[in-house]
Amino acid sequence: MGFLLFLAKRLLVLIPTFIGITLISFVVMHLAPGEPMTIQADFNPKMTPEMRERLRAQYGLDKPLMVQYATWLKGLVRLDLGRSFSADRRPVWDKIKERLPVTILINLLSMGLIFAVAIPLGVRSAVKRGSAFDHMSTVLVFVGYAAPSFWVALLLMLLFGVKLGWLPISGLHSMMGYGEMAGWEKALDWARHLVLPVLVSSIGGLAGLSRYMRSSMLEVLRQDYITTARAKGLPEKKVIYRHALRNALLPVITILGLSVPALIGGSVIFESIFAIPGIGQLMWKSVMARDYPVLMGNLVIVSVLTLLGNLLADIGYALADPRIRAQGEEGG
């Protein structure tokens, strides 16, 4: 019962937070210079001021900003994200749902890689503090954290794609002969195309998370109960992985939840570089075209994933440490 109350309170907080995010995003987006019809007007010598105003009215941009937001919010309540301002005038959700699975797949693979590598690396660096392994991993991690994603992507494309020819550097699958491939060949082809994007999207998160894990583990290893466990003669592996690791994971759980928006935001970079038809590439094209409905639809997806990431972090934190749940119930 206590956990359900804790969860209900967290869910109630998400509603005003989501409205605040969308409102600020909507206002900032419309304050940026340029409008959707600017491109159409610039490339059409017959465009008159009257035609321009009719286009503004067609898009609903002639109304006050708060009226536009209220209209958009009403549509969102009905799960209607509106229609794109582009020439095809397709529903926004149709455009998003075509690309969303690709972005989710790449980010899930990235999260799995980050979790699988960063946690053991951070734990080993903490246990072997001051060793050659610790110094080497620290240097490599900081280099990976400081290196810009687009620069790393270009280097990997040059090395593995151009010079060595081991991996493809664009798209999700081969353009030639893909339709004639068997099922396992298509899966292998997809895997080869996803290696570089997943690696690039993981580097920054892997570096940061491993440092958080190392710092958290070092803090836990200084605690008295760890000293007591060792004094009782427990095997070192049992002390590290049963007693220390669980408590060291508490702050890392929060970081994992907060890393979701960073991964989605990073999709804009690697999807554009690797020509991957995902949400990030769609968002970039929408920004350049001032396609407000598609932009807001993308922001809704990113906002929901961000809030869900925070919620999952809170739930994981509460499950790992019941004291957090008890404090939340008393505070509510």
ABEGO torsion letter per residue (X at the ends): XAAAAAAAAAAAAAAAAAAAAAAAAAAAAAABBEBAAAAAAAABAABBAAAAAAAAAAAGAABBAAAAAAAAAAAAAAGBAEBBABAAGBBAAAAAAAAAAAAAAAAAAAAAAAAAAAAAAAAAAAAABGBAAAAAAAAAAAAAAABBAAAAAAAAAAAAAAAAGABBABEABBABGAAABBAAAAAAAAAAAAAAAAAAAAAAAAAAAAAAAAAAAAAAAABAAAAAAAAAGBBAAAAAAAAAAAAAAAAAAAAAAAAAAAAAAAAAAAAAAAGBBBAAAAAAAAAAAGBAAAAAAAAAAAAAAAAAAAAAAAAAAAAABAAAAAAAAAAX
